[in-house]
Amino acid sequence: ELMTLQRGWLIAELQSCSYYFSKPSGLVIGQIFNFAHTPIWGAKIYPNSTEDPTQELFLGQYIDRESAKNAVVEYWDKQDRTLEHKELRKEVLQHLGYI
């Protein structure tokens, strides 16, 4: 059985963005951000943050902060359940010191 990664949110000082990160490593694996002081929020993830921290995947534009956060969380939850990512997940768990 695979272990569940512990994750959390860090809200930036200006509250115009928040970072989704892996505990206990602190590695940022997702972000939500406000579009120019509008009600619209963007969401993106860093799918290969251990190998290429510059690679981003834009998930979309959302009508509020919570919807954007849910998109990031749901992306990683889905990856946790995807068998094709089992080996990559094992490598990430090893890198983070879980196994």
N, C-alpha and C positions, 0 to 999 in steps of 0.2 A: 504494500500500500504506500502510495506517495504521501509525503508530508505536505501540509499546507503551509505555504510561505506566509509569514507575517508581514503585513503592509500597513502603511498609514499615510495620512495627509499632513503636509506642512503648508500653512497659509503664509504667503509673503507679506511683508510689512504693510505694503500699500493695498493689500487685499484685492489686487487686480489679477492675481494668479495664485495658483496652489500647485504644489508638487506632490506627486504620489511616489512613495519610496518603499524600498524593501528594508525591513528590519532584520537583523541589527546592523547590516552593512551601511545603511544610509544611501544606497545607490538609487538615484532617481530613475524611475521607469515610466513615468507619465506626468502630464501637466495639463492644467486647464488655465485659460486666460481670457480676459475680457477684451472685446473688440472696441477700442477707442471710446470708452465710457458710454457704451450703448448697453441695452439689456441683453445683447447677444454674447454668448460664450463659445470659445473654441476648445477642442480637446485633441490632444496628441499623445502618442506613446513612443517610447524608445525600445523597439523590439529586440535589439541586440546590444543592450547597454553595456554588457561585459566585454563584448568584442569590438563594437564600433559605437561609441557614445554619441557620435554626430548623426547617426541614422535616426530619422523621425518618420512616423506614420500619422498623418492627419486623419482624425476620426470623423470630424465634421463640426458644424456650427449648431448651437443649441440655444433654446429660448431662455434658459436660466442656468445658474451655477450648478444646481443639483443634477440637472439632466446631463451636463457635461461631465460631472464627477462620476455619475452612474455609468456613462459610456466607457470611461477609463477602467473602472472597477470591473465591469462586465467583460471587457476585452481580456483582462488578465485572468478572470475566473474561467472564461472559455478556454484560454490557453492551458490552464491547469488541467482541464478535462480532455484535452486533445491528445490522442495517442501519438500522433506524428511528432509531437514536441517532447515526448517522454525523455529521449536521450539529451536534448538540449536542456530540459528542466533538471535532469540529473547533474549535468555539468554546472549549471547555475547554482544548484544546491551545494555542490562540492565547493565551488568558488566562494560561496557565502559562508561556508563552514558548518552547514547543517548536517552533512554526511561526510 
